[in-house]
C-alpha cells in the first residue's frame, strides 16, 4: 500500500480536536486515500462541520465542475512554489519532499461554510463568496481570484498569501465588513478592487505589490506599511494611509502621514531568487524599519516580510512536514525490518 509522506505525522496537527475527524484526498494512482476529489469530500455525508481535509500533492486538480461548500472545514495542503527547477515559477528548495502543489479550481463558499479555513492551498480558479463569514485564507496561492458575489460577508482574512495575476473584488450587491489582508504578495497585475467595504475594521497592511497595471480601489480601510508598485493612481477613499511606499506620485489626503511617493521599486526588493523570495528587501532598502508599529514590533519593515507575522516562503503550513526521505530500493527476502531515513521540521 502506498502512503503519502507529505504532512508527516498528521496526528500532531494543532487543528485536530477530539470530536473532529481528518480526511485524506489523493488522486495519484495506487494511493489509498479517503477521497480522490474535493467535490466528493465536501459532499460526503460523513464529512461534518469542524472536520479537517488534507489535500496531498498531485499534478491533477482536485475540483471538477462547479461546487458549493456548505460545511465549516479546515483544508490543508502542501504549499506552493516548491520546485526550484521550474523556469517560469521558480520555487524554494528543500521545503517539501514532493514538489507538486495541490490545486483547487473554481468553488463557492456558502453561508453554511462560515468559519472555514484554507491553508497552503493553490487556488487555481476563483473563489466566490456567498454570504460566508469568518473565512480565513492563509499561506495560499491565488491564481484566479477572490470574488464577493452576494450576501453579507463578515471577517474575511487573506494572510501570508501570494496572488499571481488575481484580483480580490466584489459585486455591488455583496456586503463586506471586517476585511483583512496582511503580509501578502500581489504580483503580475494582482490587485484589490473593493469600493463597497463598510464598517471601521477593514485592514490592508504589510503587503508587497509589484508589476501592477491595475491599481487598488479601497474605501474605509486602514492602509498601512504597504509597498505599492502600481503604475497608476490608487483610489483610497476615507482611508487611514500611513507609512506606505508608492511607485507612482500618489495623490494623498492631508491626513496621510509618513508615506513615500515616486519610490523606485529597484531600490526596495532583492528581485532575484524564487518567485516569492524576490520580494524580500535589499540590505539597504528604504523600506527596512520604515513601517508603523504593529503589535509588539516597533518600526517594522514595510511589505510582506515585515510585522508580527511575516510572509512564509512557499506558504508552508504550520504543521510538521517531511522534506527528505530515503527508502531502500529493496530488502533481503525474509527481512523483518527496513531502515528508512527521513528529515522533518516544525513550520511554526
C-alpha positions in Angstrom: 0.0 0.0 0.0 1.4 3.4 -1.0 1.2 6.2 1.6 1.9 9.9 1.2 4.7 11.4 3.4 3.5 14.9 2.7 2.5 16.0 6.1 4.5 13.7 8.4 2.5 12.7 11.4 -0.9 14.2 10.9 -1.9 13.5 14.4 0.4 16.3 15.6 -1.7 18.9 13.8 -2.9 21.6 16.0 -6.1 21.8 14.0 -7.5 18.5 15.2 -9.8 18.1 18.1 -11.2 15.0 19.9 -14.6 15.4 18.1 -13.4 16.3 14.6 -12.2 13.9 12.0 -9.4 14.2 9.4 -9.7 13.1 5.8 -7.1 12.5 3.1 -7.6 13.4 -0.6 -5.2 11.9 -3.1 -5.8 11.2 -6.8 -2.4 9.7 -7.5 -2.6 6.1 -8.9 -2.1 3.4 -6.3 -2.6 5.6 -3.2 -5.2 4.5 -0.7 -7.0 7.7 0.5 -10.4 8.6 1.7 -11.3 10.6 -1.5 -9.9 11.4 -4.9 -11.7 14.8 -5.3 -12.5 17.8 -3.2 -16.1 17.6 -4.5 -16.5 14.1 -3.2 -15.2 15.0 0.2 -17.4 18.1 0.6 -20.5 16.2 -0.5 -19.9 13.2 1.6 -22.3 12.7 4.5 -19.6 11.5 6.8 -17.6 14.8 6.4 -19.0 17.1 9.1 -18.6 20.7 10.3 -15.3 21.1 12.1 -13.5 18.3 10.1 -10.1 18.7 8.5 -9.3 17.8 4.9 -5.7 17.2 3.8 -5.0 17.7 0.1 -1.9 15.8 -0.9 0.5 16.6 -3.8 -0.7 15.9 -7.3 -0.3 17.1 -10.9 -4.1 17.0 -11.3 -6.6 19.5 -9.8 -8.9 18.3 -7.0 -12.0 20.0 -8.1 -14.3 19.1 -11.0 -17.1 21.3 -12.3 -19.0 23.6 -10.0 -19.1 23.1 -6.3 -20.6 25.0 -3.3 -19.0 24.3 0.1 -21.8 24.2 2.7 -19.7 22.9 5.7 -17.3 24.5 8.1 -14.0 22.9 7.1 -10.2 23.3 7.6 -8.5 22.5 4.3 -4.7 22.0 4.5 -2.3 21.4 1.6 1.4 21.3 0.9 2.1 24.9 -0.1 3.3 26.1 -3.5 6.3 27.2 -5.4 8.1 24.0 -4.3 10.1 23.2 -7.5 13.3 25.2 -7.8 13.8 23.8 -11.3 10.6 25.4 -12.7 11.9 28.1 -15.0 8.6 30.1 -15.1 7.7 30.0 -11.4 11.0 29.1 -9.6 10.3 27.6 -6.2 12.1 27.3 -2.9 14.3 24.1 -2.5 14.1 21.6 0.4 10.8 22.6 1.9 8.7 19.6 1.0 9.6 16.1 -0.1 7.2 16.3 -3.1 7.4 19.4 -5.4 3.8 19.3 -6.7 1.4 21.7 -5.2 -2.2 20.9 -4.5 -4.7 22.8 -6.6 -8.4 23.6 -6.4 -10.3 25.1 -9.3 -13.5 27.2 -9.1 -15.7 26.8 -6.0 -18.2 28.8 -3.9 -18.4 29.3 -0.2 -22.0 29.4 1.0 -23.1 30.9 4.4 -23.0 27.4 5.9 -19.3 27.3 5.2 -18.7 30.2 7.6 -15.7 29.6 9.9 -13.8 27.6 7.2 -10.0 27.9 6.8 -7.7 27.2 3.9 -4.0 26.7 4.5 -1.2 26.0 2.0 -3.7 25.6 -0.9 -3.1 26.6 -4.6 -6.5 28.1 -5.7 -6.1 27.9 -9.5 -9.6 29.1 -10.1 -11.8 31.7 -8.4 -13.5 31.5 -5.0 -16.9 33.1 -4.9 -18.2 34.3 -1.5 -21.9 33.9 -1.0 -22.6 35.3 2.5 -19.8 33.4 4.2 -18.3 34.9 7.3 -15.1 34.3 9.3 -13.3 32.7 6.3 -9.5 32.6 6.5 -7.1 32.1 3.6 -3.6 31.7 5.0 -0.4 30.8 3.1 -2.4 30.2 -0.1 -1.6 31.0 -3.7 -4.4 32.6 -5.8 -4.1 32.1 -9.5 -7.7 33.0 -10.1 -9.4 35.5 -7.7 -11.5 36.0 -4.6 -14.9 37.5 -5.5 -17.6 38.6 -3.1 -20.7 37.6 -5.1 -23.6 38.4 -2.8 -24.8 38.3 0.8 -23.2 39.6 3.9 -19.6 38.5 4.2 -18.0 39.4 7.6 -14.4 39.0 8.7 -12.6 37.6 5.7 -8.9 37.3 6.1 -6.2 36.9 3.4 -2.9 36.5 5.3 0.5 35.5 4.0 -0.9 34.6 0.6 0.6 35.0 -2.9 -1.7 36.5 -5.6 -0.4 36.0 -9.1 -2.5 38.0 -11.6 -5.5 37.5 -9.3 -8.0 40.1 -8.1 -9.9 40.5 -4.9 -13.1 42.1 -6.0 -16.9 42.2 -5.4 -20.3 42.9 -6.9 -22.1 45.9 -5.6 -24.8 43.5 -4.2 -22.4 42.0 -1.7 -21.9 43.5 1.8 -18.3 43.2 3.1 -17.1 44.2 6.6 -14.0 43.3 8.6 -11.9 42.6 5.5 -8.3 42.0 6.4 -5.4 41.5 4.0 -1.9 41.3 5.6 1.6 40.1 4.7 0.6 39.0 1.2 2.3 39.4 -2.2 0.5 40.8 -5.2 2.3 40.1 -8.5 1.6 40.3 -12.2 -1.3 42.8 -12.0 -2.9 41.3 -8.9 -4.9 43.9 -7.1 -7.8 44.7 -4.8 -11.0 46.4 -6.0 -13.4 46.7 -3.1 -15.3 50.0 -3.5 -18.1 48.8 -1.2 -16.3 48.0 2.1 -18.3 49.0 5.1 -17.5 49.4 8.8 -14.4 50.6 10.6 -12.3 47.4 10.9 -11.0 46.8 7.4 -7.2 46.4 7.3 -4.8 46.2 4.4 -1.3 46.1 5.9 2.2 45.0 5.2 1.6 43.8 1.6 4.0 43.8 -1.3 2.6 44.8 -4.7 4.6 44.7 -7.9 4.1 44.9 -11.7 0.5 46.1 -11.3 -1.2 47.9 -14.2 -4.3 47.6 -12.2 -4.4 50.0 -9.2 -6.0 49.4 -5.8 -9.5 50.7 -5.0 -10.4 50.7 -1.3 -12.8 52.6 1.0 -13.0 52.7 4.8 -9.7 50.9 5.2 -6.7 51.1 7.5 -3.9 51.2 4.8 -0.5 50.9 6.4 3.0 49.6 5.8 2.4 48.5 2.2 4.8 48.7 -0.8 2.6 49.7 -3.7 4.2 49.1 -7.0 1.3 50.1 -9.2 1.7 52.1 -12.5 -1.3 54.4 -11.9 -3.0 56.3 -9.1 -4.8 54.2 -6.4 -8.2 55.1 -5.2 -8.1 55.2 -1.4 -11.3 56.9 -0.1 -11.9 57.6 3.6 -8.8 55.5 4.4 -6.2 55.9 7.1 -3.0 56.0 5.0 0.3 55.7 6.8 3.9 54.6 6.2 3.5 53.2 2.7 5.7 53.3 -0.4 4.1 54.2 -3.7 5.7 53.7 -7.0 3.6 56.5 -8.6 3.4 60.0 -7.4 0.3 59.1 -5.4 -2.1 61.9 -4.6 -2.7 61.7 -0.8 -5.1 63.5 1.6 -3.8 65.8 4.2 -4.4 63.2 6.9 -1.9 60.8 5.3 1.4 60.5 7.2 4.9 59.2 6.6 4.3 57.9 3.1 6.9 58.0 0.3 5.7 58.6 -3.3 7.5 58.1 -6.6 9.5 55.3 -4.9 12.0 53.3 -7.0 11.0 49.7 -6.7 14.5 48.7 -7.8 15.9 50.1 -4.6 13.5 48.1 -2.4 13.4 44.4 -3.4 16.2 41.9 -4.0 14.3 41.0 -7.2 16.2 37.7 -7.5 15.7 34.1 -6.4 12.4 32.2 -6.1 9.1 33.6 -7.3 8.2 34.8 -3.8 11.7 35.2 -2.4 12.5 38.0 -4.8 10.1 40.2 -2.7 12.5 40.2 0.3 14.1 43.6 1.0 17.5 44.6 -0.1 20.1 45.1 2.6 19.9 48.8 2.2 16.2 49.0 1.2 14.5 52.2 2.4 11.5 50.0 3.4 13.6 48.5 6.3 12.3 49.8 9.6 10.0 52.3 7.8 6.7 50.8 9.0 4.3 51.9 11.6 4.3 49.8 14.8 2.4 46.5 14.5 1.6 44.9 17.8 4.9 44.4 19.7 7.0 45.2 16.7 8.1 48.9 16.7 9.2 50.3 13.3 8.7 47.1 11.4 9.8 46.6 7.8 7.2 47.6 5.2 6.0 44.9 2.9 5.0 41.2 3.2 8.1 40.1 5.2 7.6 42.7 8.0 5.4 43.0 11.1 4.5 40.4 13.7 3.5 37.5 11.3 5.7 37.8 8.2 5.1 36.0 4.9 6.2 32.4 4.8 8.1 31.2 1.7 6.1 28.8 -0.4 3.1 29.0 2.0 4.4 26.0 4.0 1.6 25.1 6.6 2.5 25.5 10.3 2.5 21.7 10.9 5.4 19.2 10.8 6.5 18.3 7.3 8.9 15.7 5.9 11.3 17.3 3.4 13.8 14.4 2.9 13.2 10.7 2.7 15.5 7.7 2.0 13.8 4.3 1.4 15.7 1.2 0.3 15.0 0.1 -3.2 14.7 -3.5 -2.0 15.3 -5.6 1.2 16.5 -9.1 1.5 13.8 -11.8 1.3 12.6 -12.7 4.8 13.8 -9.5 6.5 11.5 -8.4 9.3 12.7 -4.8 9.3 13.5 -2.0 6.9 15.7 1.1 7.6 14.1 4.4 6.5 15.8 7.8 7.0 13.7 10.9 6.9 14.2 14.6 7.9 11.3 16.6 9.3 10.9 20.2 10.5 8.4 22.2 12.5 7.0 25.1 10.4 5.6 27.4 13.1 
